[in-house]
Amino acid sequence: MTRTTHDTIAMFGGVEGDQKYTRLVELFDDDAVYYDPFFGPQVGKAEISEFMNHMEEVVPASGARFENWQVTAGADCGFAQWQMVAQHPDGYEVWVPGESLYRLRNDKVLGVVDYVDPVAYAKLRGKSARHPDFIAGGGSLPHPHQPAGTAVATLVDHVAALTRAGRWPGTATLRDVAGESDVGWAQWTFRGEHGAFAGWSLLSPSGHIRDLFDTVTAAQLAQIPT
């Protein structure tokens, strides 16, 4: 049976039960990129394999688990929405929403970029929190070889029309986009009066576009308490 894009992305959620992340390595193309906002880009299958070995050590040791894995996929791209559940140092659980953007080629994963909700993550780690680098994740994936689908045009127009990110006025610059007929994602950088921060958009088959962005950096630039 042919594995679909949905199946491939779902396998990333499926490993969360036993947290054997090295099982994912075979899904990647040789020149793939995995971008983690805390560890940066892992370029090529060898680096991705080393990174997955590292994840098999640090994730179980941290006590974190991943819940509510939801996949939206087209033929060559898709995204997953999930929640990381981890223990706060004071003993209670914190739920951190996140998203993963996927680009595939010839049934292999060409690239993945992970995002987390920066406010929720800051609540989890407190003063010891490492600030995720979302800016560098934009445009970090290899480019596709397939023609752009109609969803690309929808997302390009959407990003071009962005004049606000939450309470912050400014303009958005497209960093990367992937799309089929009705599924896609875009990465963008938003520049306002106080500086720049990263954003990303998810297009679902219903036609709904969900915009997310680095609210922590935006608030810090504007010196607004989060």
C-alpha positions as CSV (number, residue, x, y, z in Angstrom):
1,M,0.0,0.0,0.0
2,T,1.3,3.4,-0.9
3,R,2.1,5.7,2.0
4,T,0.3,9.1,1.7
5,T,1.6,12.4,2.9
6,H,-0.9,12.3,5.7
7,D,0.5,8.9,6.8
8,T,4.1,10.2,6.7
9,I,3.3,13.2,8.9
10,A,1.1,11.1,11.2
11,M,4.1,8.9,11.8
12,F,5.8,11.8,13.6
13,G,3.0,11.8,16.1
14,G,3.0,8.0,16.3
15,V,6.5,7.8,17.7
16,E,5.5,10.0,20.6
17,G,4.1,6.9,22.5
18,D,7.5,5.2,22.9
19,Q,9.6,8.3,21.9
20,K,11.8,6.3,19.6
21,Y,12.6,9.2,17.3
22,T,15.3,7.4,15.3
23,R,12.4,5.5,13.6
24,L,11.7,8.7,11.7
25,V,15.1,8.9,10.0
26,E,14.2,6.6,7.2
27,L,11.4,9.0,6.2
28,F,13.8,11.8,5.3
29,D,15.4,12.5,1.9
30,D,19.2,12.6,1.9
31,D,19.4,16.4,1.6
32,A,16.5,17.1,4.0
33,V,16.5,19.8,6.7
34,Y,15.0,19.5,10.2
35,Y,14.7,22.9,11.9
36,D,14.2,23.0,15.6
37,P,13.8,26.5,17.1
38,F,16.0,25.6,20.1
39,F,18.7,23.5,18.4
40,G,18.8,25.1,15.0
41,P,18.9,23.4,11.6
42,Q,19.9,19.7,11.2
43,V,21.1,19.5,7.5
44,G,21.2,16.1,5.8
45,K,20.2,12.6,6.9
46,A,23.4,12.1,9.1
47,E,22.7,15.2,11.2
48,I,19.0,14.4,11.4
49,S,19.9,10.9,12.7
50,E,22.2,12.3,15.3
51,F,19.5,14.8,16.4
52,M,16.9,12.1,16.7
53,N,19.3,10.1,18.9
54,H,19.7,13.1,21.1
55,M,15.9,13.6,21.3
56,E,15.6,10.0,22.5
57,E,17.7,11.0,25.5
58,V,16.4,14.5,26.3
59,V,12.7,14.2,25.7
60,P,12.0,11.2,28.1
61,A,14.4,12.7,30.6
62,S,12.4,15.9,30.7
63,G,9.2,14.0,31.3
64,A,7.5,15.7,28.3
65,R,4.9,14.1,26.2
66,F,2.9,15.1,23.1
67,E,-0.9,15.0,22.8
68,N,-3.6,15.9,20.3
69,W,-1.6,15.4,17.1
70,Q,-3.7,16.6,14.2
71,V,-2.5,16.4,10.6
72,T,-3.6,18.4,7.6
73,A,-1.8,17.2,4.4
74,G,-1.8,17.7,0.6
75,A,0.3,15.7,-1.9
76,D,3.7,17.4,-1.2
77,C,3.2,19.5,1.9
78,G,1.2,19.6,5.1
79,F,1.3,20.6,8.8
80,A,0.7,19.1,12.2
81,Q,-0.8,20.8,15.2
82,W,-0.1,19.3,18.6
83,Q,0.4,20.1,22.3
84,M,3.5,19.4,24.4
85,V,2.8,18.6,28.1
86,A,5.6,19.0,30.5
87,Q,6.2,19.5,34.2
88,H,6.8,23.0,35.6
89,P,9.6,23.1,38.2
90,D,6.8,23.8,40.8
91,G,5.2,20.4,40.0
92,Y,2.2,21.3,37.9
93,E,1.7,20.5,34.2
94,V,1.9,23.1,31.5
95,W,0.4,22.6,28.0
96,V,2.4,24.2,25.2
97,P,0.7,24.3,21.8
98,G,2.9,23.9,18.7
99,E,2.9,23.4,15.0
100,S,5.2,21.5,12.5
101,L,5.4,22.5,8.9
102,Y,6.3,19.8,6.3
103,R,7.6,19.8,2.8
104,L,7.8,16.4,1.0
105,R,9.2,15.2,-2.3
106,N,8.8,11.7,-3.9
107,D,7.3,10.3,-0.7
108,K,10.3,11.5,1.3
109,V,10.4,14.3,3.9
110,L,12.3,17.2,2.4
111,G,12.0,19.4,5.4
112,V,10.3,20.1,8.8
113,V,10.2,23.3,10.8
114,D,8.8,23.2,14.4
115,Y,7.2,26.0,16.2
116,V,5.9,26.4,19.8
117,D,3.7,28.9,21.4
118,P,6.3,31.3,23.0
119,V,4.1,32.5,25.8
120,A,3.2,29.0,27.0
121,Y,6.8,27.9,26.7
122,A,8.0,30.8,28.8
123,K,5.5,29.9,31.5
124,L,6.8,26.4,31.4
125,R,10.5,27.2,31.8
126,G,10.3,30.6,33.6
127,K,13.5,32.5,33.8
128,S,15.5,29.5,32.5
129,A,13.6,29.5,29.2
130,R,15.7,29.5,26.1
131,H,14.1,31.8,23.6
132,P,13.2,30.0,20.4
133,D,14.7,31.3,17.2
134,F,11.8,31.5,14.8
135,I,13.3,34.0,12.5
136,A,16.1,31.6,11.3
137,G,13.5,28.9,10.7
138,G,11.9,31.0,7.9
139,G,13.2,29.9,4.6
140,S,15.4,27.2,6.0
141,L,13.9,24.3,4.0
142,P,15.1,23.1,0.6
143,H,12.9,24.3,-2.2
144,P,10.4,21.9,-3.8
145,H,10.8,20.6,-7.4
146,Q,7.0,20.3,-8.0
147,P,4.9,23.1,-9.5
148,A,3.2,25.4,-7.1
149,G,-0.4,24.7,-6.3
150,T,-3.2,27.2,-6.2
151,A,-2.9,27.4,-2.4
152,V,0.5,29.1,-2.9
153,A,-1.2,32.0,-4.6
154,T,-3.8,32.3,-1.9
155,L,-1.1,32.4,0.8
156,V,1.1,34.8,-1.1
157,D,-1.8,37.2,-1.4
158,H,-2.7,36.7,2.2
159,V,0.8,37.5,3.5
160,A,1.1,40.6,1.2
161,A,-2.1,41.9,2.7
162,L,-1.0,41.6,6.3
163,T,-0.7,45.0,7.9
164,R,-1.2,43.9,11.5
165,A,0.1,41.1,13.7
166,G,-2.2,41.2,16.7
167,R,-1.9,44.6,18.1
168,W,1.3,45.5,16.1
169,P,1.0,47.4,12.8
170,G,3.5,46.9,10.1
171,T,4.2,44.8,7.0
172,A,4.9,41.2,6.4
173,T,7.6,39.8,4.1
174,L,7.2,36.2,2.8
175,R,10.1,33.9,3.6
176,D,8.8,30.6,2.3
177,V,5.5,29.0,1.1
178,A,4.2,25.6,0.2
179,G,0.8,24.7,-1.1
180,E,-1.4,22.2,-3.0
181,S,-5.0,23.0,-4.2
182,D,-6.4,23.6,-0.7
183,V,-3.6,22.9,1.9
184,G,-0.6,25.0,2.5
185,W,1.6,27.0,4.8
186,A,3.6,30.2,4.7
187,Q,6.5,31.6,6.8
188,W,6.9,35.4,7.0
189,T,8.8,38.1,8.9
190,F,6.7,41.0,10.3
191,R,8.4,44.4,10.5
192,G,6.9,47.1,12.6
193,E,8.0,50.3,14.3
194,H,10.1,48.5,17.0
195,G,11.7,45.7,15.0
196,A,11.0,42.3,13.3
197,F,9.6,39.0,14.5
198,A,8.6,35.8,12.8
199,G,5.1,34.6,11.8
200,W,3.6,31.6,10.1
201,S,0.2,30.8,8.5
202,L,-1.7,27.5,8.0
203,L,-4.2,27.1,5.2
204,S,-6.8,24.3,5.8
205,P,-9.1,22.6,3.2
206,S,-12.0,24.7,4.5
207,G,-10.3,27.8,3.2
208,H,-9.5,29.1,6.7
209,I,-6.1,30.6,7.3
210,R,-4.7,30.6,10.8
211,D,-2.0,33.2,11.5
212,L,0.5,32.7,14.3
213,F,3.5,34.7,15.3
214,D,6.2,35.2,18.0
215,T,4.2,37.2,20.5
216,V,6.9,37.2,23.1
217,T,9.5,38.9,20.8
218,A,6.8,41.3,19.5
219,A,6.0,42.4,23.1
220,Q,9.6,42.7,24.1
221,L,10.4,44.9,21.1
222,A,7.5,47.1,22.0
223,Q,8.3,46.8,25.8
224,I,4.8,45.5,26.5
225,P,4.5,42.9,29.4
226,T,3.3,39.5,28.1
